[in-house]
Amino acid sequence: MASRPEPASAAASVGASYPLNIGEAARFSGVSAKMLRHYESLGLLGRVARTDSGYRQYSAADVHTLRFIKRSRDLGFSMAEIGELVSLWRNRRRASASVKRIAQQHVHELSARIEAMQSMQRTLQNLLQHCHGDERPDCPILDDLASRSALDAGQ
């Protein structure tokens, strides 16, 4: 099993008395208990210690890993990408080129999504300009939606 990184600073453990139960780990990491269990089920945390009665016990390294995962999610990385990033983070022999490749691919995907959303925004702005928004029943917005759905159904 790969060793887990130690907390980057004392800030990771301020106010915490380790090991932590799931609620405390969730609070210190900023991740909900439900998501914490999900990340554990995906293997992103590795094996979490348990008490004799089966309660999870989280270490400072676990909380640090959860913060890493949360920051990765905040940046929009997919769970698969996060899995790769966590693995690379834990591997002190990694090549930074591997990390950069993942980040570059993610930036490319974000750019494509942004362009698609900007296109949607332009289309909707155009439709809004042509809609009178009055008491009349004719509506270019609904007409456009209906014509597009008819085209899609015919394909």
LOGU-874853 format. One line per 2 residues: number of its first residue (from 1); their letters; for each residue x negated, y, z negated of N, C-alpha, C, O. Coordinates in nm, 4 decimals. Example, Ala and Ser with C-alpha at 12.3 -4.5 7.8 and 13.67 -1.06 7.14 Angstrom:
BEGIN
1> as> -1.3190:-0.5690:-0.7800:-1.2300:-0.4500:-0.7800:-1.3200:-0.3300:-0.7800:-1.4236:-0.3319:-0.8465 ~ -1.2850:-0.2250:-0.7080:-1.3670:-0.1060:-0.7140:-1.2900:0.0030:-0.7870:-1.3409:0.1138:-0.8039
This chain:
BEGIN
1> ma> -0.0854:-0.1182:0.0000:0.0000:0.0000:0.0000:-0.0883:0.1223:0.0000:-0.1874:0.1269:-0.0730 ~ -0.0547:0.2219:0.0805:-0.1329:0.3451:0.0898:-0.1195:0.4237:-0.0395:-0.0132:0.4254:-0.1016
3> sr> -0.2263:0.4879:-0.0791:-0.2192:0.5689:-0.1999:-0.1452:0.6975:-0.1679:-0.1541:0.7504:-0.0571 ~ -0.0722:0.7465:-0.2667:0.0030:0.8692:-0.2480:-0.0831:0.9868:-0.2889:-0.1620:0.9768:-0.3829
5> pe> -0.0683:1.0993:-0.2182:-0.1458:1.2175:-0.2514:-0.1091:1.2699:-0.3892:0.0052:1.2567:-0.4329 ~ -0.2038:1.3279:-0.4558:-0.1790:1.3933:-0.5831:-0.1194:1.5309:-0.5561:-0.1356:1.5849:-0.4467
7> pa> -0.0502:1.5885:-0.6556:0.0054:1.7218:-0.6351:-0.1038:1.8208:-0.5966:-0.2158:1.8147:-0.6473 ~ -0.0698:1.9112:-0.5072:-0.1666:2.0079:-0.4566:-0.2067:2.1084:-0.5633:-0.3166:2.1637:-0.5582
9> sa> -0.1191:2.1326:-0.6595:-0.1507:2.2308:-0.7620:-0.0770:2.1972:-0.8900:0.0096:2.1097:-0.8932 ~ -0.1126:2.2672:-0.9935:-0.0449:2.2477:-1.1213:0.1014:2.2890:-1.1112:0.1833:2.2454:-1.1920
11> aa> 0.1353:2.3724:-1.0132:0.2734:2.4174:-0.9968:0.3681:2.3012:-0.9726:0.4867:2.3097:-1.0047 ~ 0.3168:2.1937:-0.9167:0.4015:2.0779:-0.8890:0.4506:2.0127:-1.0172:0.5514:1.9421:-1.0161
13> sv> 0.3814:2.0352:-1.1260:0.4203:1.9675:-1.2493:0.4612:2.0628:-1.3602:0.4829:2.0186:-1.4730 ~ 0.4724:2.1924:-1.3320:0.5111:2.2884:-1.4341:0.6491:2.2541:-1.4875:0.7454:2.2416:-1.4118
15> ga> 0.6567:2.2395:-1.6168:0.7843:2.2115:-1.6808:0.8297:2.0672:-1.6714:0.9374:2.0335:-1.7207 ~ 0.7515:1.9820:-1.6100:0.7909:1.8429:-1.5929:0.7108:1.7535:-1.6860:0.5921:1.7755:-1.7100
17> sy> 0.7781:1.6537:-1.7370:0.7125:1.5515:-1.8178:0.7348:1.4197:-1.7450:0.8453:1.3654:-1.7442 ~ 0.6289:1.3698:-1.6844:0.6394:1.2522:-1.5986:0.6295:1.1260:-1.6802:0.5630:1.1252:-1.7838
19> pl> 0.6940:1.0186:-1.6366:0.7761:1.0073:-1.5154:0.9112:1.0758:-1.5322:0.9579:1.1002:-1.6435 ~ 0.9722:1.1058:-1.4181:1.1014:1.1734:-1.4147:1.2105:1.0760:-1.3722:1.1863:0.9836:-1.2946
21> ni> 1.3315:1.0980:-1.4245:1.4441:1.0200:-1.3728:1.4881:1.0837:-1.2413:1.4338:1.1862:-1.2001 ~ 1.5846:1.0240:-1.1771:1.6242:1.0695:-1.0432:1.6782:1.2119:-1.0427:1.6505:1.2881:-0.9501
23> ge> 1.7554:1.2490:-1.1458:1.8095:1.3844:-1.1520:1.7005:1.4880:-1.1686:1.7042:1.5937:-1.1057 ~ 1.6030:1.4577:-1.2535:1.4920:1.5506:-1.2745:1.4051:1.5610:-1.1495:1.3628:1.6701:-1.1115
25> aa> 1.3789:1.4470:-1.0859:1.2989:1.4478:-0.9629:1.3698:1.5285:-0.8547:1.3062:1.6016:-0.7788 ~ 1.5007:1.5147:-0.8482:1.5793:1.5908:-0.7508:1.5665:1.7402:-0.7796:1.5469:1.8203:-0.6882
27> rf> 1.5776:1.7767:-0.9057:1.5702:1.9182:-0.9435:1.4324:1.9765:-0.9135:1.4230:2.0858:-0.8576 ~ 1.3261:1.9060:-0.9494:1.1912:1.9575:-0.9290:1.1486:1.9583:-0.7820:1.0617:2.0360:-0.7425
29> sg> 1.2099:1.8718:-0.7018:1.1716:1.8656:-0.5600:1.2621:1.9494:-0.4715:1.2246:1.9839:-0.3595 ~ 1.3815:1.9827:-0.5208:1.4762:2.0572:-0.4385:1.5537:1.9687:-0.3423:1.6166:2.0180:-0.2487
31> vs> 1.5493:1.8391:-0.3651:1.6180:1.7407:-0.2814:1.7291:1.6779:-0.3650:1.7074:1.6475:-0.4823 ~ 1.8460:1.6581:-0.3081:1.9548:1.5972:-0.3844:1.9214:1.4521:-0.4186:1.8423:1.3875:-0.3500
33> ak> 1.9826:1.4025:-0.5249:1.9601:1.2641:-0.5652:2.0014:1.1677:-0.4538:1.9363:1.0655:-0.4321 ~ 2.1092:1.2006:-0.3839:2.1541:1.1161:-0.2736:2.0478:1.1083:-0.1637:2.0167:1.0000:-0.1141
35> ml> 1.9929:1.2235:-0.1264:1.8894:1.2250:-0.0229:1.7611:1.1589:-0.0725:1.6896:1.0944:0.0042 ~ 1.7335:1.1754:-0.1999:1.6156:1.1121:-0.2581:1.6242:0.9600:-0.2416:1.5276:0.8953:-0.2011
37> rh> 1.7413:0.9044:-0.2737:1.7614:0.7594:-0.2557:1.7500:0.7216:-0.1077:1.6949:0.6169:-0.0736 ~ 1.8028:0.8083:-0.0202:1.7956:0.7830:0.1240:1.6500:0.7796:0.1703:1.6099:0.6887:0.2430
39> ye> 1.5719:0.8775:0.1287:1.4306:0.8814:0.1671:1.3568:0.7586:0.1150:1.2693:0.7038:0.1820 ~ 1.3932:0.7170:-0.0040:1.3314:0.5961:-0.0597:1.3691:0.4741:0.0244:1.2847:0.3889:0.0521
41> sl> 1.4961:0.4660:0.0647:1.5410:0.3511:0.1450:1.4719:0.3466:0.2813:1.4553:0.2394:0.3395 ~ 1.4319:0.4636:0.3318:1.3611:0.4700:0.4596:1.2123:0.4395:0.4450:1.1407:0.4278:0.5445
43> gl> 1.1666:0.4270:0.3217:1.0261:0.3964:0.2967:0.9358:0.5186:0.2963:0.8136:0.5049:0.3001 ~ 0.9935:0.6370:0.2918:0.9123:0.7580:0.2939:0.8387:0.7818:0.1623:0.7361:0.8497:0.1595
45> lg> 0.8906:0.7266:0.0549:0.8277:0.7447:-0.0760:0.7379:0.6286:-0.1157:0.6607:0.6403:-0.2110 ~ 0.7461:0.5209:-0.0472:0.6758:0.4032:-0.0951:0.7552:0.3415:-0.2086:0.8729:0.3724:-0.2270
47> rv> 0.6925:0.2564:-0.2827:0.7622:0.1880:-0.3924:0.7677:0.2798:-0.5139:0.6644:0.3252:-0.5631 ~ 0.8892:0.3070:-0.5619:0.9095:0.3913:-0.6794:0.9171:0.3000:-0.8019:0.9842:0.1969:-0.8008
49> ar> 0.8465:0.3409:-0.9069:0.8470:0.2622:-1.0313:0.9872:0.2581:-1.0895:1.0673:0.3493:-1.0694 ~ 1.0150:0.1516:-1.1614:1.1456:0.1366:-1.2267:1.1260:0.0907:-1.3700:1.0286:0.0230:-1.4031
51> td> 1.2209:0.1293:-1.4542:1.2191:0.0833:-1.5921:1.2652:-0.0617:-1.5946:1.3083:-0.1150:-1.4924 ~ 1.2563:-0.1256:-1.7104:1.3034:-0.2637:-1.7241:1.4517:-0.2750:-1.6918:1.4975:-0.3789:-1.6443
53> sg> 1.5270:-0.1678:-1.7175:1.6705:-0.1701:-1.6873:1.7020:-0.1242:-1.5455:1.8191:-0.1115:-1.5099 ~ 1.5994:-0.0990:-1.4635:1.6196:-0.0696:-1.3220:1.6283:0.0764:-1.2842:1.6485:0.1085:-1.1671
55> yr> 1.6134:0.1664:-1.3815:1.6193:0.3092:-1.3477:1.4907:0.3524:-1.2787:1.3806:0.3126:-1.3169 ~ 1.5077:0.4347:-1.1765:1.3916:0.4847:-1.1037:1.3110:0.5808:-1.1913:1.3664:0.6563:-1.2713
57> qy> 1.1787:0.5758:-1.1739:1.0890:0.6673:-1.2437:0.9961:0.7298:-1.1397:0.9199:0.6600:-1.0727 ~ 1.0035:0.8611:-1.1277:0.9279:0.9311:-1.0252:0.8046:0.9984:-1.0844:0.8110:1.0611:-1.1902
59> sa> 0.6938:0.9843:-1.0151:0.5674:1.0437:-1.0570:0.5529:1.1826:-0.9966:0.6335:1.2249:-0.9138 ~ 0.4482:1.2529:-1.0399:0.4177:1.3837:-0.9811:0.3911:1.3688:-0.8318:0.4307:1.4547:-0.7530
61> ad> 0.3244:1.2608:-0.7924:0.2968:1.2376:-0.6502:0.4262:1.2150:-0.5727:0.4386:1.2600:-0.4588 ~ 0.5229:1.1457:-0.6335:0.6524:1.1250:-0.5678:0.7218:1.2589:-0.5446:0.7757:1.2839:-0.4368
63> vh> 0.7202:1.3444:-0.6462:0.7845:1.4763:-0.6342:0.7139:1.5585:-0.5268:0.7787:1.6284:-0.4489 ~ 0.5833:1.5501:-0.5230:0.5069:1.6233:-0.4213:0.5438:1.5728:-0.2813:0.5591:1.6518:-0.1882
65> tl> 0.5575:1.4423:-0.2677:0.5984:1.3845:-0.1395:0.7388:1.4304:-0.1024:0.7652:1.4612:0.0138 ~ 0.8288:1.4352:-0.1998:0.9645:1.4827:-0.1733:0.9642:1.6283:-0.1264:1.0419:1.6654:-0.0384
67> rf> 0.8785:1.7095:-0.1840:0.8671:1.8488:-0.1402:0.8135:1.8558:0.0029:0.8568:1.9393:0.0823 ~ 0.7199:1.7684:0.0342:0.6659:1.7602:0.1702:0.7791:1.7251:0.2676:0.7929:1.7871:0.3731
69> ik> 0.8589:1.6260:0.2311:0.9711:1.5836:0.3157:1.0712:1.6974:0.3305:1.1185:1.7247:0.4408 ~ 1.1035:1.7637:0.2200:1.1993:1.8743:0.2251:1.1489:1.9856:0.3162:1.2255:2.0382:0.3970
71> rs> 1.0229:2.0218:0.3049:0.9676:2.1269:0.3907:0.9722:2.0845:0.5372:1.0012:2.1656:0.6252 ~ 0.9437:1.9583:0.5623:0.9505:1.9060:0.6988:1.0927:1.9136:0.7529:1.1140:1.9509:0.8683
73> rd> 1.1908:1.8779:0.6684:1.3320:1.8864:0.7101:1.3711:2.0312:0.7349:1.4426:2.0620:0.8302 ~ 1.3226:2.1215:0.6464:1.3528:2.2639:0.6638:1.3011:2.3161:0.7971:1.3587:2.4093:0.8533
75> lg> 1.1937:2.2576:0.8485:1.1378:2.2971:0.9775:1.2028:2.2216:1.0933:1.1668:2.2418:1.2093 ~ 1.2989:2.1344:1.0614:1.3769:2.0676:1.1650:1.3194:1.9397:1.2205:1.3690:1.8885:1.3209
77> fs> 1.2158:1.8864:1.1578:1.1610:1.7592:1.2063:1.2631:1.6485:1.1848:1.3380:1.6501:1.0871 ~ 1.2658:1.5527:1.2762:1.3548:1.4373:1.2637:1.3010:1.3433:1.1569:1.1862:1.3561:1.1144
79> ma> 1.3829:1.2499:1.1141:1.3381:1.1542:1.0129:1.2227:1.0695:1.0672:1.1301:1.0363:0.9932 ~ 1.2278:1.0351:1.1939:1.1182:0.9568:1.2533:0.9888:1.0380:1.2526:0.8821:0.9860:1.2203
81> ei> 0.9994:1.1652:1.2884:0.8815:1.2516:1.2875:0.8277:1.2685:1.1457:0.7066:1.2682:1.1235 ~ 0.9188:1.2832:1.0507:0.8767:1.2978:0.9115:0.8060:1.1714:0.8645:0.7066:1.1784:0.7922
83> ge> 0.8572:1.0563:0.9055:0.7899:0.9309:0.8712:0.6461:0.9292:0.9215:0.5545:0.8882:0.8502 ~ 0.6278:0.9743:1.0451:0.4922:0.9813:1.1018:0.4066:1.0820:1.0259:0.2903:1.0554:0.9956
85> lv> 0.4648:1.1979:0.9954:0.3899:1.3023:0.9259:0.3496:1.2579:0.7852:0.2373:1.2834:0.7418 ~ 0.4403:1.1922:0.7143:0.4074:1.1423:0.5801:0.2942:1.0409:0.5897:0.2004:1.0435:0.5101
87> sl> 0.3038:0.9527:0.6865:0.1986:0.8525:0.7057:0.0643:0.9190:0.7353:-0.0383:0.8798:0.6798 ~ 0.0650:1.0182:0.8216:-0.0585:1.0897:0.8535:-0.1107:1.1674:0.7328:-0.2315:1.1743:0.7103
89> wr> -0.0202:1.2250:0.6563:-0.0571:1.3011:0.5364:-0.1275:1.2118:0.4349:-0.2241:1.2522:0.3701 ~ -0.0771:1.0911:0.4230:-0.1355:0.9959:0.3279:-0.2682:0.9390:0.3762:-0.3500:0.8947:0.2956
91> nr> -0.2898:0.9401:0.5068:-0.4094:0.8814:0.5662:-0.5201:0.9863:0.5739:-0.5175:1.0734:0.6608 ~ -0.6147:0.9781:0.4853:-0.7230:1.0766:0.4821:-0.8168:1.0631:0.6026:-0.9002:1.1508:0.6253
93> rr> -0.8046:0.9560:0.6791:-0.8876:0.9371:0.7989:-0.8151:0.9785:0.9265:-0.8616:0.9508:1.0370 ~ -0.7031:1.0435:0.9107:-0.6220:1.0844:1.0259:-0.6986:1.1836:1.1131:-0.7919:1.2508:1.0691
95> as> -0.6560:1.1893:1.2352:-0.7063:1.2929:1.3259:-0.6010:1.4033:1.3292:-0.4825:1.3761:1.3484 ~ -0.6441:1.5267:1.3107:-0.5472:1.6368:1.3122:-0.4777:1.6466:1.4475:-0.3687:1.7029:1.4575
97> as> -0.5397:1.5925:1.5507:-0.4779:1.5929:1.6836:-0.3452:1.5176:1.6817:-0.2523:1.5538:1.7539 ~ -0.3358:1.4144:1.6008:-0.2108:1.3384:1.5908:-0.1004:1.4242:1.5300:0.0143:1.4202:1.5743
99> vk> -0.1361:1.5007:1.4291:-0.0388:1.5893:1.3646:0.0016:1.6995:1.4619:0.1197:1.7321:1.4738 ~ -0.0947:1.7557:1.5302:-0.0672:1.8640:1.6252:0.0232:1.8155:1.7372:0.1117:1.8891:1.7809
101> ri> 0.0028:1.6926:1.7848:0.0868:1.6362:1.8907:0.2330:1.6331:1.8468:0.3222:1.6697:1.9234 ~ 0.2570:1.5894:1.7235:0.3945:1.5822:1.6719:0.4544:1.7221:1.6632:0.5686:1.7441:1.7036
103> aq> 0.3766:1.8169:1.6099:0.4261:1.9539:1.5953:0.4506:2.0179:1.7316:0.5502:2.0881:1.7490 ~ 0.3619:1.9950:1.8286:0.3809:2.0521:1.9624:0.5064:1.9965:2.0283:0.5818:2.0708:2.0910
105> qh> 0.5290:1.8669:2.0144:0.6492:1.8051:2.0713:0.7741:1.8646:2.0067:0.8740:1.8901:2.0739 ~ 0.7671:1.8859:1.8765:0.8811:1.9434:1.8050:0.9084:2.0864:1.8527:1.0238:2.1241:1.8730
107> vh> 0.8037:2.1649:1.8705:0.8199:2.3019:1.9203:0.8826:2.2985:2.0597:0.9692:2.3805:2.0903 ~ 0.8398:2.2047:2.1442:0.8968:2.1914:2.2780:1.0469:2.1606:2.2691:1.1275:2.2203:2.3404
109> el> 1.0830:2.0675:2.1815:1.2246:2.0319:2.1647:1.3045:2.1498:2.1104:1.4169:2.1741:2.1544 ~ 1.2471:2.2233:2.0149:1.3153:2.3415:1.9615:1.3373:2.4446:2.0716:1.4449:2.5037:2.0806
111> sa> 1.2366:2.4665:2.1549:1.2491:2.5629:2.2641:1.3618:2.5234:2.3593:1.4389:2.6086:2.4034 ~ 1.3711:2.3953:2.3906:1.4780:2.3477:2.4794:1.6151:2.3688:2.4150:1.7098:2.4101:2.4819
113> ri> 1.6252:2.3406:2.2857:1.7528:2.3600:2.2158:1.7891:2.5081:2.2078:1.9053:2.5452:2.2241 ~ 1.6896:2.5918:2.1829:1.7141:2.7365:2.1771:1.7642:2.7858:2.3121:1.8602:2.8627:2.3178
115> ea> 1.7004:2.7426:2.4217:1.7431:2.7839:2.5558:1.8860:2.7378:2.5829:1.9657:2.8127:2.6395 ~ 1.9185:2.6164:2.5433:2.0550:2.5657:2.5635:2.1551:2.6490:2.4836:2.2632:2.6803:2.5333
117> mq> 2.1200:2.6844:2.3616:2.2104:2.7652:2.2799:2.2233:2.9068:2.3355:2.3317:2.9649:2.3316 ~ 2.1145:2.9626:2.3870:2.1214:3.0953:2.4477:2.2091:3.0931:2.5718:2.2818:3.1888:2.5986
119> sm> 2.2027:2.9848:2.6470:2.2883:2.9702:2.7645:2.4354:2.9634:2.7225:2.5215:3.0248:2.7856 ~ 2.4633:2.8890:2.6166:2.6008:2.8825:2.5646:2.6468:3.0205:2.5207:2.7602:3.0606:2.5469
121> qr> 2.5590:3.0920:2.4545:2.5924:3.2258:2.4065:2.6229:3.3194:2.5241:2.7203:3.3944:2.5194 ~ 2.5412:3.3156:2.6286:2.5647:3.3999:2.7461:2.6986:3.3661:2.8114:2.7745:3.4551:2.8497
123> tl> 2.7263:3.2380:2.8233:2.8531:3.1949:2.8838:2.9712:3.2446:2.8020:3.0675:3.2980:2.8570 ~ 2.9638:3.2273:2.6711:3.0741:3.2716:2.5852:3.0885:3.4236:2.5859:3.2004:3.4748:2.5842
125> qn> 2.9776:3.4959:2.5882:2.9854:3.6420:2.5953:3.0529:3.6855:2.7251:3.1344:3.7778:2.7246 ~ 3.0200:3.6203:2.8353:3.0821:3.6504:2.9640:3.2321:3.6219:2.9583:3.3130:3.7019:3.0054
127> ll> 3.2681:3.5091:2.9010:3.4103:3.4754:2.8896:3.4834:3.5756:2.8008:3.5966:3.6142:2.8299 ~ 3.4188:3.6170:2.6933:3.4811:3.7156:2.6043:3.5053:3.8486:2.6753:3.6062:3.9149:2.6513
129> qh> 3.4129:3.8869:2.7621:3.4283:4.0124:2.8363:3.5477:4.0071:2.9313:3.6083:4.1098:2.9616 ~ 3.5809:3.8872:2.9780:3.6909:3.8730:3.0735:3.8243:3.8396:3.0064:3.9277:3.8328:3.0728
131> ch> 3.8214:3.8192:2.8771:3.9455:3.7888:2.8053:4.0037:3.9193:2.7517:3.9348:3.9963:2.6848 ~ 4.1296:3.9430:2.7813:4.1937:4.0669:2.7381:4.2235:4.0651:2.5884:4.2279:4.1704:2.5249
133> gd> 4.2436:3.9482:2.5326:4.2716:3.9389:2.3896:4.3978:4.0127:2.3494:4.4043:4.0741:2.2429 ~ 4.4979:4.0059:2.4358:4.6226:4.0751:2.4071:4.7361:3.9738:2.3947:4.7120:3.8567:2.3654
135> er> 4.8557:4.0172:2.4163:4.9740:3.9329:2.4004:5.0028:3.8443:2.5211:5.0907:3.7584:2.5156 ~ 4.9287:3.8650:2.6305:4.9525:3.7848:2.7504:4.9017:3.6418:2.7281:4.8059:3.6211:2.6536
137> pd> 4.9651:3.5439:2.7918:4.9235:3.4043:2.7716:4.7994:3.3634:2.8517:4.7319:3.2667:2.8163 ~ 4.7689:3.4375:2.9606:4.6539:3.3967:3.0413:4.5247:3.4238:2.9634:4.5077:3.5284:2.9008
139> cp> 4.4352:3.3258:2.9698:4.3121:3.3360:2.8916:4.1970:3.2719:2.9682:4.1976:3.1505:2.9884 ~ 4.0991:3.3496:3.0110:3.9860:3.2950:3.0853:3.9027:3.1959:3.0029:3.8380:3.1074:3.0590
141> il> 3.9044:3.2106:2.8730:3.8276:3.1173:2.7890:3.8886:2.9780:2.7990:3.8184:2.8796:2.8220 ~ 4.0217:2.9711:2.7811:4.0890:2.8413:2.7905:4.0820:2.7861:2.9322:4.0671:2.6655:2.9519
143> dd> 4.0929:2.8744:3.0307:4.0836:2.8305:3.1705:3.9473:2.7667:3.1972:3.9391:2.6620:3.2616 ~ 3.8411:2.8294:3.1480:3.7068:2.7753:3.1670:3.6924:2.6398:3.0978:3.6396:2.5449:3.1557
145> la> 3.7395:2.6319:2.9741:3.7300:2.5047:2.9002:3.8070:2.3949:2.9727:3.7605:2.2813:2.9815 ~ 3.9241:2.4287:3.0244:4.0058:2.3286:3.0942:3.9409:2.2877:3.2257:3.9433:2.1700:3.2618
147> sr> 3.8832:2.3830:3.2973:3.8219:2.3479:3.4263:3.6966:2.2633:3.4045:3.6702:2.1715:3.4821 ~ 3.6219:2.2917:3.3038:3.5006:2.2134:3.2755:3.5374:2.0719:3.2297:3.4739:1.9746:3.2702
149> sa> 3.6398:2.0615:3.1454:3.6780:1.9270:3.1007:3.7350:1.8444:3.2151:3.7183:1.7225:3.2174 ~ 3.8034:1.9103:3.3119:3.8571:1.8395:3.4289:3.7421:1.7903:3.5150:3.7469:1.6792:3.5678
151> ld> 3.6379:1.8727:3.5296:3.5200:1.8313:3.6075:3.4512:1.7121:3.5430:3.4113:1.6175:3.6110 ~ 3.4376:1.7177:3.4099:3.3725:1.6084:3.3390:3.4515:1.4781:3.3496:3.3932:1.3701:3.3593
153> ag> 3.5846:1.4890:3.3477:3.6692:1.3700:3.3544:3.6591:1.3046:3.4927:3.6728:1.1828:3.5048 ~ 3.6354:1.3848:3.5964:3.6278:1.3323:3.7322:3.4942:1.2662:3.7628:3.4811:1.1999:3.8657
155> q> 3.3972:1.2820:3.6781:3.2640:1.2253:3.7057:3.2542:1.0819:3.6654:3.1490:1.0201:3.6820
